[in-house]
Structure formats: C-alpha cells, structure tokens
Amino acid sequence: MDRRQFLTLPSRRQQTVKADASIATGRTDSGLAPYTGEFGTAQVVHLLKRTMFGATPEDITWCKGLTMDAAVEALINTTNTVTTQPLNTYGDDATGIAPGATWVNSAPPPEDGDLDRNRWPSYKAWWMDVMINQGRSIQEKMVLFWHNHFPTELTMVNDARYIYKYNTMLRANATGNFKTLTKAVTLDPAMLKYLNGYLNGKESPDENYGRELHELFTVGKGPDSHYTEEDVRATAQVLTGFRIEPVSMTSYFESTQHVITNKEFSSFYNNRKIAGKSGAEGATELDDLLDIIFEQHEVSKFICRKIYRFFVYYQIDAAVEQNVITPLAQIFRDNLYDIKPVLKALFKSEHFFDPLNMSALIKSPVDFTVGLCREFGVEFPTDYMSRFESLDRLREHTGRMLQDIGDPPLVAGWEAYRQEPQYHEMWINTDTLPKRNMMSDSMISSGGFGGVKIDVLAFADKLSEPGNPVVLIQDSLDLLYRMPLSDNSKARLKNLILLSGQSPDSDYYWTEAWDKWKTNPTSANRNTVESRLQTLYKYLMNMSEYQLS
C-alpha cells in the first residue's frame, strides 16, 4: 500500500473543513458542553476503542445497555485488580526462583551476568497479557499513557524488579491525583535509577531528573512555559539525598547528602523560595517543590494537551485550545489535580463525539496488537511457558512496529505522541505497515502467529445474525472499522467472498452453508464457511481503514 495514500485517510473526515488556516473557527468549534446526541453503535464503539484496547462484541452489548453518561462513569470509575505477576520463564536463577515462580520479590540479581536481562521478556509478556485481559475500564490505557509520560527503560534501569514495581505504581495511580502520582514517580526506585536521582548528592547535585521534572513531566515546553536553568539547579538541590534500598526495593532519604541551603526559583515560579532543612526534615522539601510547581497553571494545560492528543486527536488548533484545553485545565485545577473529573468532562463532551474526532487516530502498535487479540477473542495457551512464548512473540513483533513496551526510545517517550507535525502518522511507514499486515495475515490463517490464531467461526458466531451475509458484513464493519464503507464495497465483499461469485441475490448460498455447519459440523462443512470468513477478515484487516481508531 502506498503510504501517501494511507495517510490521506485521517483527513477524509476534514473534507468539509476549509483549508484556510486564518479561519478562526479552526477544525471544529465543539467544546465541553455535554453530548446529547445519539448513543448508537458508532458512538459506543468510538468510546470503547478510545478508552480501552479494542472493543469486543460483548463490550459493545454491555455498553449499549447503558446511557452515555453511565458508560463513561463505569469506564472511568472501575478499577481492576491484577492478580498475575511475571514468572521465571528462563530456567536457572541465581536468586533461587524456581521455573514458573515469580521473581518480583526476589533478592537483587547479580550485577555480573544475564539474569536480569533474562527477566525482561517475561515482564513484557506479562504486561501484554494484562492489557489483553483488561476489564471494562480505562485503567490499562491510562497505564500506557503514564508509561509514555513518565518513561523508564529496562535497558537503563537494569533491574526488572524495579520496573515491575513501577508498573504497579502507575496502575495504582492511573486515575488518581496527578500531583500524588508525580511525587510517587519522583521517589520510585525505577525513576531514581533511570534519571540518576539515586546519585544526586550535595557535593555535585545531578540535574537530570530536575530538568525533566519541569520540561517533560509538569510544565512542559509550551509557548508560555518559561522555567529557567536557575529553576533546574534549585530543583536538583531540593532532591539531593534520596537513595535506593535494593532488598526492599524502596527509597529512603540520606540527610547527610542533602543540600541544606535555601533554594530560590525564578519569576516564572513567582520568585518563590524553599528554606533549607537539615536532618530528616530535608525530605519534606520535595512537598514544597511540588507546591511551587503545581501553582503554575501551565501544569494543568500541559497535561490536558497530552491527554487530548492521546485520546482524541493530535492537532490542537486555536479553537480546541480555547474550547477544550482551557476549560479542561480549569477543571483540573479546581479539582486539585484529580484526574477523573478531567477524563469524565472530556469523554462526555460534544467535542469527543464530534464526527470530526471519530476515526481520527492511527492505532499505535500496542493498540493494534492488543486490540486485534481482544476484538477477535484470541485464546492463549494456559501452560505458563507456552503462554509466555506466544505473548513474547506478539510483544516482540509489536516492538518491531516501533512500540516496545518497557523500553520507550527516549525519556520523552515515543515520538508519535509528541513529535509535530506528524504525531501519530509516524506509526506508519513502508517498514511498519507490512509488519502490521503480516501479523494480521498470520493470525487469520490456519498456522497462526506465535502459536495463537483468530478463530473466525467463534468470532462470527458472536455477531447478531451470522447466517445473513449482509448483516454479518455490517456487524463486522461496525466492530472492526471506524469509517463506513460504501454500499458498493459491501456488496463486493458479499458477492466475491461470502457468495463465492454467485449472483448478488444468492444470499441463501451463504445462509445454507452457515446453517449446515451449525447443524452438522463436519470438517467439510467447517472448511466451507471458515475459508470464506478467513478471506473476508484478512481482506478487512489489510485495508487501511482497519488502522484507524
């Protein structure tokens, strides 16, 4: 497929919008007023696919039984307990962890050797499993959002125990309070190791984390963000003295390594000062620092912009800034940086359900892979090693498509979430699109991918009327696509694939084949319907529309 042709898809929905950039109204004038329109299949699937990874037929049925308001409340208020943990899938373990047992609470791995590196795939496969088996909640999408916002990398931290604990910390705070989360991130062993916080001492304050705290994590680099090098230096001094206890995997404060002089901040932070404190009291300077930073309105604007680009659309024009970002930021501040009120206001708004914001995002590689597995109900082996091998193969291939969970490429996260002007278009190129097609082609075939495959018969059987070729195609498109196909295109799919070239009025040909398999599931009857369904879904997943969320 020609990438230039593919990249025109997100802009189709903008065909009615005038291209003149001087028009003040921008792409759309819709804002945060509550959505009062139809809450039908298109809106239900839009909500589910933006707040979760994919949408299953069961998810859609569940959501259709609720009002829009109730559905958003349920998706945002629901938290799910993750009961699994990464396991020893690598054999010999110098810390005494048996194969099949979890290593997350083990003794520190030896610094010389490959033990920790051997644990990385099991951690990533576990996380992939958690996402595939998510409940009806925004929780797992938010964990990935925060993983991109507050990145850590296995290859830099070099202790998978820390990274696992960091993941659980993000999940525990996923829809909580952003200020609380920022403090938890600052003190987390994985972040202390990743950005050298554990080396930050009074003799030579390390500015690494202090710089990113301002530039990437709180006030950002927007046009109205004017923190200074003076602020970075003062922040580094405030954070001197925090260390890691490797056995308990906790952080502690070493007061003898803390700068006890006063710390002064720039006019951007209203020339605020933090009085230097000695002894154990020095640790409380972190709270003073966060109070100063979070008084700056740029924090709320910066985070709301990132939430918007992740969940709605990458482009923020003047109208969106005025009608969506500014009021969202006010809600954020009014609620003392609680995240849920922001999410609820956004997902209940007329702007979120604006047709111009539907089918507007290119799926990230994780959204593509996890969504595919969830939507088609792909079943994984129950044996822990076979399950790991399948999940690891999927995760590894997703990494080749430019999104390797656990190892974002930079402290700024994945480029597609932040790099203008392309943003999400960066997920697709002449290398990654064929990799997506290869995965879906393999998953739909009899051989599968990584030991798992799509059961097209089980999937079709969940639809409302699988024996009716017209309804089968429409139900499939409603679930898998975010853009409508023309009647002519749907007729071609029916005639050439399900009817095998029979006359257009021969719907009974498919109906009889389906009914025959249901009542007499012999190999021959199965093959008749299965082969056609495989061809149908392979075709649908190879079309560019399938890449849109």
For each residue, the residues with C-beta under 8 A, 3 or more apart:
1: 5 6 433 544
2: 5 6
3: 6 7 428 429 430 433
4: 7 8
5: 1 2 8 544
6: 1 2 3 9 428 433 544 547
7: 3 4 10 425 428
8: 4 5 11 12
9: 6 12 483 544 545 547 548
10: 7 13 14 359 360 361 362 424 425 548
11: 8 14 15
12: 8 9 15 483
13: 10 355 356 358 359 360 483
14: 10 11 17 27 356
15: 11 12
16:
17: 14 27 28 356
18: 23
19:
20: 23
21:
22:
23: 18 20 26
24: 318 319
25: 28 29 319
26: 23 29 317 318 319 320
27: 14 17 315 317 319 320 356
28: 17 25 319 320 351 354 356 357
29: 25 26 319 323
30: 33 323 349 350 351 354 356
31: 323 324 327 349 350 351
32: 323 324 327 328 345 346 349 350 351
33: 30 349 350
34: 348 349 350
35: 68 348 349 350 352 353
36: 350
37: 43 350 353
38: 43
39: 43 44 67 68 71
40: 43 44
41: 44 45 60 64 478
42: 45 46 358 478
43: 37 38 39 40 46 47 68 353
44: 39 40 41 47 48 55 60 63 64 71
45: 41 42 48 49 55 60 478 479 482
46: 42 43 49 50 353 358 482
47: 43 44 50 51 63 68 71 72 75 347 352
48: 44 45 51 52 54 55 59 60 63 75
49: 45 46 52 54 55 371 482 549
50: 46 47 141 311 312 347 352 361 549
51: 47 48 75 76 137 138 141 311 347
52: 48 49 55 59 75 134 136 137 138 140 141 374
53: 131 132 134 140 141 366 367 370 371 374
54: 48 49 367 370 371 372 373 374 375
55: 44 45 48 49 52 59 60 371 374 375 479
56: 59 60 374 375 377
57: 60 61 459 462 463 479
58: 61 62 462
59: 48 52 55 56 62 63 136
60: 41 44 45 48 55 56 57 63 64 478 479
61: 57 58 64 65
62: 58 59 65 66 136
63: 44 47 48 59 60 66 71
64: 41 44 60 61
65: 61 62
66: 62 63 70 71 74
67: 39 70 71
68: 35 39 43 47 71 72 348 353
69: 72 73 348
70: 66 67 73 74
71: 39 44 47 63 66 67 68 74 75
72: 47 68 69 75 76 344 347 348
73: 69 70 76 77 344
74: 66 70 71 77 78 136
75: 47 48 51 52 71 72 78 136 137 138 347
76: 51 72 73 137 138 175 340 343 344 347
77: 73 74 340
78: 74 75 135 136 137 139
79: 137 139 174 175
80: 134 135 137 139
81:
82: 130 168 171
83:
84: 126 129 130
85: 102 104 126 164
86: 102 103 104 119 122 123 125 126 160 164
87: 100 101 102 103 122 126 384 388
88: 91 93 97 98 99 100 101 102 103 122
89: 99 121 122 125 384 385 388
90: 93 118 119 121 122
91: 88 99
92:
93: 88 90 96 97 98 103 106 115
94: 109 110 113 115
95: 103 106 107 108 109 115
96: 93 106 107
97: 88 93 101 102 103 106
98: 88 93 101
99: 88 89 91
100: 87 88 384 385
101: 87 88 97 98
102: 85 86 87 88 97 105
103: 86 87 88 93 95 97 106 119 122 160 161
104: 85 86 161 164 165
105: 102 161
106: 93 95 96 97 103 109 161
107: 95 96 247
108: 95 159 161 246 247
109: 94 95 106 113 115 116 119 159 160 161
110: 94 113 115
111:
112:
113: 94 109 110
114: 117 118
115: 93 94 95 109 110 118 119
116: 109 119 120 158 159 160
117: 114 120
118: 90 114 115 121 122
119: 86 90 103 109 115 116 122 123 160
120: 116 117 123 124 154 160 406
121: 89 90 118 124 125 388 392 395 396
122: 86 87 88 89 90 103 118 119 125 126 160 388 392
123: 86 119 120 126 127 154 160 163 164 167 406
124: 120 121 127 128 392 395 404 405 406
125: 86 89 121 122 128 129 387 388 391 392 395
126: 84 85 86 87 122 123 129 130 391
127: 123 124 130 131 167 405 406
128: 124 125 131 132 369 370 391 394 395 398 405
129: 84 125 126 132 133 380 387 391
130: 82 84 126 127 133 134 140
131: 53 127 128 134 140 144 366 370
132: 53 128 129 370 373 374 378 380 391
133: 129 130
134: 52 53 80 130 131 137 139 140 374
135: 78 80 139
136: 52 59 62 74 75 78
137: 51 52 75 76 78 79 80 134 140
138: 51 52 75 76 141 142 174 175 343
139: 78 79 80 134 135 142 143 171 174 175
140: 52 53 130 131 134 137 143 144
141: 50 51 52 53 138 144 145 311
142: 138 139 145 146 174 175 339
143: 139 140 146 147 167 170 171 174
144: 131 140 141 147 148 366 405
145: 141 142 148 149 306 307 310
146: 142 143 149 150 170 173 174 181
147: 143 144 150 151 152 167 170 405 408
148: 144 145 151 310 408 413 414 417
149: 145 146 216 217 306 413
150: 146 147 170 181 185 191 217
151: 147 148 194 408 410 411 412 413
152: 147 156 157 163 166 190 191 194
153: 156 157 194 406 407 408
154: 120 123 157 158 160 163 406 407
155: 158 407
156: 152 153 193 194
157: 152 153 154 162 163 190 193 194
158: 116 154 155 193
159: 108 109 116 162 163 189 190 193 246
160: 86 103 109 116 119 120 122 123 154 163 164
161: 103 104 105 106 108 109 164 165 249
162: 157 159 165 166 188 189 190 193 249
163: 123 152 154 157 159 160 166 167 190 406
164: 85 86 104 123 160 161 167 168
165: 104 161 162 168 169 188 189 190 249
166: 152 162 163 169 170 188 189 190 191
167: 123 127 143 147 163 164 170 171
168: 82 164 165 171 172
169: 165 166 172 173 184 185 188
170: 143 146 147 150 166 167 173 174 181
171: 82 139 143 167 168 174
172: 168 169 176
173: 146 169 170 176 177 180 181 184
174: 79 138 139 142 143 146 170 171 339
175: 76 79 138 139 142 339 340 343
176: 172 173 180 181 338 339
177: 173 180 181 336 337 338 339
178: 181 182 303 332 337 338 339
179: 182 183 290 294 336 337
180: 173 176 177 183 184
181: 146 150 170 173 176 177 178 184 185
182: 178 179 185 186 213 217 218 290
183: 179 180 186 187 286 287 290
184: 169 173 180 181 187 188
185: 150 169 181 182 188 191 217
186: 182 183 191 197 209 213 239 286
187: 183 184 191 192 242 251 286
188: 162 165 166 169 184 185 191 192 251
189: 159 162 165 166 192 193 198 244 249 250 251
190: 152 157 159 162 163 165 166 193 194
191: 150 152 166 185 186 187 188 194 195 197 209
192: 187 188 189 195 197 198 209 242 243 244 251
193: 156 157 158 159 162 189 190 196 197 198 244
194: 151 152 153 156 157 190 191 411
195: 191 192 208 209 212 411
196: 193 199 200 206 208 209
197: 186 191 192 193 200 206 208 209 239 242
198: 189 192 193 242 243 244 251
199: 196 206
200: 196 197 205 206 209 236 239 240 241 242 257
201: 204 205 206 240 241 257
202: 205 240 241 257 258 259 260
203:
204: 201
205: 200 201 202 233 236 237 239 240 259
206: 196 197 199 200 201 209 210 236
207: 210 211 232 233 235 236
208: 195 196 197 211 212
209: 186 191 192 195 196 197 200 206 212 213 236 239
210: 206 207 213 214 232 233 235 236 238 239
211: 207 208 214 215 232 235
212: 195 208 209 215 216 217 411
213: 182 186 209 210 216 217 218 235 293
214: 210 211 217 218 219 227 231 232 235 293
215: 211 212 219 220 221 227
216: 149 212 213 220 411 412
217: 149 150 182 185 212 213 214
218: 182 213 214 293 294 296 298 299 302
219: 214 215 222 225 227 293 296 298 299 302
220: 215 216 225 298 302 305
221: 215 225
222: 219 225 298 301 302 305
223:
224: 298 301
225: 219 220 221 222 268 298 302
226: 266 268
227: 214 215 219 231 232 266 268 269
228: 231 232 266 268
229: 232 233
230: 233 234 264 265 266
231: 214 227 228 234 235 265 266 268 269
232: 207 210 211 214 227 228 229 235 236
233: 205 207 210 229 230 236 237
234: 230 231 237 238 263 264 265 274
235: 207 210 211 213 214 231 232 238 239 263 289
236: 200 205 206 207 209 210 232 233 239 240
237: 205 233 234 240 259 261 263
238: 210 234 235 259 263 274 285 286 288 289
239: 186 197 200 205 209 210 235 236 242 286 289
240: 200 201 202 205 236 237 257 258 259
241: 200 201 202 253 254 255 256 257 258 282 283
242: 187 192 197 198 200 239 251 252 253 254 283
243: 192 198 251 252 253 254 257
244: 189 192 193 198 249 250 251 252
245: 248 249 250 251 252
246: 108 159 249
247: 107 108
248: 245
249: 161 162 165 189 244 245 246
250: 189 244 245
251: 187 188 189 192 198 242 243 244 245
252: 242 243 244 245
253: 241 242 243 258 280 282 283
254: 241 242 243 257 258
255: 241 258 278 279 280 282 283
256: 241
257: 200 201 202 240 241 243 254
258: 202 240 241 253 254 255 278 282 283
259: 202 205 237 238 240 263 276
260: 202 276 277 278 282
261: 237 276
262: 273 274 275 276
263: 234 235 237 238 259 273 274 276 285 289
264: 230 234 271 272 273
265: 230 231 234 268 269 270 271 272 273 274 292
266: 226 227 228 230 231 269 271
267: 270 271
268: 225 226 227 228 231 265 296
269: 227 231 265 266 272 292 293 295 296
270: 265 267 295
271: 264 265 266 267
272: 264 265 269 292
273: 262 263 264 265
274: 234 238 262 263 265 285 288 289 292
275: 262
276: 259 260 261 262 263 282 285
277: 260 281 282 284 285
278: 255 258 260 281 282
279: 255 282
280: 253 255 283
281: 277 278 284
282: 241 253 255 258 260 276 277 278 279 285
283: 241 242 253 255 258 280 286
284: 277 281 287 288
285: 238 263 274 276 277 282 288 289
286: 183 186 187 238 239 283 289 290
287: 183 284 290 291
288: 238 274 284 285 291 292
289: 235 238 239 263 274 285 286 292 293
290: 179 182 183 286 287 293 294
291: 287 288 294 295
292: 265 269 272 274 288 289 295 296
293: 213 214 218 219 269 289 290 296 299
294: 179 218 290 291 299 337
295: 269 270 291 292
296: 218 219 268 269 292 293 299
297: 300 301 329 333
298: 218 219 220 222 224 225 301 302
299: 218 219 293 294 296 302 303 337
300: 297 303 304 328 329 330 332 333 337
301: 222 224 297 298 304 305 325 326 329
302: 218 219 220 222 225 298 299 305 306
303: 178 299 300 306 307 332
304: 300 301 307 308 325 328 329 332 342
305: 220 222 301 302 308 309 316 325
306: 145 149 302 303 309 310 417
307: 145 303 304 310 311 328 342 343 346
308: 304 305 311 312 313 316 320 324 325 328 346
309: 305 306 312 313 314 316 417 418 423
310: 145 148 306 307 417
311: 50 51 141 307 308 346 347
312: 50 308 309 346 351 352 357 360 361
313: 308 309 357 360 361
314: 309 361 423 424
315: 27 320 423
316: 305 308 309 320 321 325
317: 26 27 320 321
318: 24 26 321 322
319: 24 25 26 27 28 29 322 323
320: 26 27 28 308 315 316 317 323 324 325 351
321: 316 317 318 324 325 326
322: 318 319 325 326
323: 29 30 31 32 319 320 326 327 351
324: 31 32 308 320 321 327 328 346 349 351
325: 301 304 305 308 316 320 321 322 328 329
326: 301 321 322 323 329 330
327: 31 32 323 324 330 331 345
328: 32 300 304 307 308 324 325 331 332 342 345 346
329: 297 300 301 304 325 326 332 333
330: 300 326 327 333 334
331: 327 328 334 335 341 342 345
332: 178 300 303 304 328 329 335 337 338 341 342
333: 297 300 329 330 336 337
334: 330 331 341
335: 331 332 338 341 342
336: 177 179 333
337: 177 178 179 294 299 300 332 333
338: 176 177 178 332 335 341 342
339: 142 174 175 176 177 178 342 343
340: 76 77 175 343 344
341: 331 332 334 335 338 344 345
342: 304 307 328 331 332 335 338 339 345 346
343: 76 138 175 307 339 340 346 347
344: 72 73 76 340 341 347 348
345: 32 327 328 331 341 342 348 349
346: 32 307 308 311 312 324 328 342 343 349 351 352
347: 47 50 51 72 75 76 311 343 344 352
348: 34 35 68 69 72 344 345 352
349: 30 31 32 33 34 35 324 345 346 352 353
350: 30 31 32 33 34 35 36 37 353 354
351: 28 30 31 32 312 320 323 324 346 354 357
352: 35 47 50 312 346 347 348 349 357
353: 35 37 43 46 68 349 350 357 358
354: 28 30 350 351 357 358
355: 13 358
356: 13 14 17 27 28 30 360
357: 28 312 313 351 352 353 354 360
358: 13 42 46 353 354 355 482
359: 10 13 481 482 483 545 548 549
360: 10 13 312 313 356 357 548 549
361: 10 50 312 313 314 424 548 549
362: 10 424 425 427 428 547 548 549
363: 367 368 371 427 547 548 549
364: 367 368 403 414 416 424 427
365: 368 369 398 399 401 402 403 427 432 436
366: 53 131 144 369 370 398 403 405
367: 53 54 363 364 370 371 549
368: 363 364 365 371 372 398 401 436 439 547
369: 128 365 366 372 373 394 395 397 398 401 439
370: 53 54 128 131 132 366 367 373 374
371: 49 53 54 55 363 367 368 374 375 549
372: 54 368 369 375 376 378 439 440 443 454 541
373: 54 132 369 370 376 378 394 452
374: 52 53 54 55 56 132 134 370 371 377 378
375: 54 55 56 371 372 479 480
376: 372 373 443 454 455 456 459 537
377: 56 374 455 458 459 462
378: 132 372 373 374 443 452 453 454 455
379: 452 455
380: 129 132 387 390 391 452
381: 386 387 390 451 452
382: 386 387
383: 386 387
384: 87 89 100 387 388
385: 89 100 388 389
386: 381 382 383 389 390 451
387: 125 129 380 381 382 383 384 390 391
388: 87 89 121 122 125 384 385 391 392
389: 385 386 392 393 450 451
390: 380 381 386 387 393 394 450 451 452
391: 125 126 128 129 132 380 387 388 394 395 450
392: 121 122 124 125 388 389 395 396 450
393: 389 390 396 397 449 450 451
394: 128 369 373 390 391 397 398 439 449 450 452
395: 121 124 125 128 369 391 392 398 399 404 405
396: 121 392 393 399 400
397: 369 393 394 400 401 435 439 449 450
398: 128 365 366 368 369 394 395 401 403 404 405
399: 365 395 396 402 403 404 405 407
400: 396 397 432 435
401: 365 368 369 397 398 427 432 435 436
402: 365 399 414 416 426 427 432
403: 364 365 366 398 399 414 427
404: 124 395 398 399 407 408
405: 124 127 128 144 147 366 395 398 399
406: 120 123 124 127 153 154 163
407: 153 154 155 399 404
408: 147 148 151 153 404 413 414
409: 414 415
410: 151 413 415
411: 151 194 195 212 216
412: 151 216 415 418
413: 148 149 151 408 410 417 418
414: 148 364 402 403 408 409 417 418
415: 409 410 412 418 419 426
416: 364 402 419 422 423 424 425 426 427
417: 148 306 309 310 413 414 423 424
418: 309 412 413 414 415 423
419: 415 416 422 423 426
420: 423
421:
422: 416 419 425 426
423: 309 314 315 416 417 418 419 420 426
424: 10 314 361 362 364 416 417 427
425: 7 10 362 416 422 428
426: 402 415 416 419 422 423 429
427: 362 363 364 365 401 402 403 416 424 432
428: 3 6 7 362 425 432 433 547
429: 3 426 432 433
430: 3 433 434
431: 434 435
432: 365 400 401 402 427 428 429 435 436
433: 1 3 6 428 429 430 436 437 547
434: 430 431 437 438
435: 397 400 401 431 432 438 439
436: 365 368 401 432 433 439 440 547
437: 433 434 440 441 541 542
438: 434 435 441 442
439: 368 369 372 394 397 435 436 442 443 449
440: 372 436 437 443 444 538 541 542 546
441: 437 438 444 445 538 541 542
442: 438 439 445 447 448 449 453
443: 372 376 378 439 440 448 449 452 453 454
444: 440 441 453 454 456 534 537 538 541
445: 441 442 448 453 534 538
446: 453 534
447: 442 453
448: 442 443 445 451 452 453
449: 393 394 397 439 442 443 452 453
450: 389 390 391 392 393 394 397
451: 381 386 389 390 393 448
452: 373 378 379 380 381 390 394 443 448 449
453: 378 442 443 444 445 446 447 448 449
454: 372 376 378 443 444 459 537
455: 376 377 378 379 458 459
456: 376 444 459 460 530 533 534 536 537
457: 460 461 517 526 529 530 533
458: 377 455 461 462
459: 57 376 377 454 455 456 462 463 533 537
460: 456 457 463 466 472 476 533
461: 457 458 466
462: 57 58 377 458 459
463: 57 459 460 466 471 472 475 476 479
464: 471 475
465: 468 471 472 475
466: 460 461 463 471 472 475 514
467: 472 510 511 514 515 518
468: 465 471 472 507 511
469: 472 473 494 498 499 507 510 511
470: 473 474 490 494 507
471: 463 464 465 466 468 474 475
472: 460 463 465 466 467 468 469 475 476 498 510
473: 469 470 476 477 490 493 494 498 536
474: 470 471 477 478 490
475: 463 464 465 466 471 472 478 479
476: 460 463 472 473 479 480 536 537 540
477: 473 474 480 481 484 485 490 540
478: 41 42 45 60 474 475 481
479: 45 55 57 60 375 463 475 476
480: 375 476 477 537 540 541 546
481: 359 477 478 484 485 540 545 546 548
482: 45 46 49 358 359 545 548 549
483: 9 12 13 359 545 548
484: 477 481
485: 477 481 489 490 493 545
486: 489 490
487: 490 491
488: 491 492
489: 485 486 492 493
490: 470 473 474 477 485 486 487 493 494
491: 487 488 494 495 504
492: 488 489 495 496
493: 473 485 489 490 496 497 498 536 539 540
494: 469 470 473 490 491 497 498 499 504 507 510
495: 491 492 498 499 501 502 504
496: 492 493 499 500 501
497: 493 494 500 532 535 536 539
498: 469 472 473 493 494 495 509 510 532 536
499: 469 494 495 496 502 503 504 506 507 509 510
500: 496 497 509 532
501: 495 496
502: 495 499 506 509
503: 499 506
504: 491 494 495 499
505:
506: 499 502 503 509
507: 468 469 470 494 499 510 511
508: 511 512
509: 498 499 500 502 506 512 513
510: 467 469 472 494 498 499 507 513 514 532
511: 467 468 469 507 508 514 515
512: 508 509 515 516
513: 509 510 516 517 525 528 529 532
514: 466 467 510 511 517 518 529
515: 467 511 512 518 519
516: 512 513 519 520 525 528
517: 457 513 514 520 521 525 526 528 529
518: 467 514 515 521
519: 515 516
520: 516 517 525
521: 517 518 525 526
522: 525 526
523: 526 527
524: 527 528
525: 513 516 517 520 521 522 528 529
526: 457 517 521 522 523 529 530
527: 523 524 530 531
528: 513 516 517 524 525 531 532
529: 457 513 514 517 525 526 532 533
530: 456 457 526 527 533 534
531: 527 528 534 535
532: 497 498 500 510 513 528 529 535 536
533: 456 457 459 460 529 530 536 537
534: 444 445 446 456 530 531 537 538
535: 497 531 532 538 539
536: 456 473 476 493 497 498 532 533 539 540
537: 376 444 454 456 459 476 480 533 534 540 541
538: 440 441 444 445 534 535 541 542
539: 493 497 535 536 542 543
540: 476 477 480 481 493 536 537 543 546
541: 372 437 440 441 444 480 537 538 546
542: 437 440 441 538 539 546
543: 539 540 546
544: 1 5 6 9 547 548
545: 9 359 481 482 483 485 548
546: 440 480 481 540 541 542 543
547: 6 9 362 363 368 428 433 436 544
548: 9 10 359 360 361 362 363 481 482 483 544 545
549: 49 50 359 360 361 362 363 367 371 482
